[in-house]
Amino acid sequence: EASAAAASFDPRAVKAYAAFAHLKEATGIERAFLCGALALPEEALPHLPSRAFADLVIGLQQQRAFEERVRQAASPKLLELIRAGFELKPELQRLQERLRCDFDIAALRATLSADRCWQIMTDHLDKLEQLQLLVYTEMSRVAAAGERHGAAQEAVRRTIEALSSGGGRGGGGGGGGGGSGGGGGGG
């Protein structure tokens, strides 16, 4: 039954939903990296592999790309539902801007603890999770309404078809019978 409902989801909504889920996932990866890096002892920070920082940069770029995909794929109504997911609280906004400007985790440690980073990122992820559930619920509602509408249309089509196929009865226009041109008579 769930696969039947999924089959009737609007393809644009599915693309937007998938991009939104990827956005949430990329945000979770950012949280994991940042909190891990902030929790490390100061002397361990230089030993983080450069690949880890490269992954953070890629993750931040992916977040922007996924956000853009959502904006492109979502209907105006769907965008209105998830608009709050793109709005960051000031503290998280400053963190994001700082990371986009430089990736100086050592400097970030001076102003942000691992616990505080966890809290602000988790608050945002919780909001994204709630919005994702809201989007899925709305997609399901629209799909169910579409199925009911489709069933009603099918019933009307069958009724019209039945009436049309039985339409030869009852007279109508026709043709047949022997005509009236008969006869000129005898002149």
Disulfide bonds with the S-S distance in Angstrom:
none
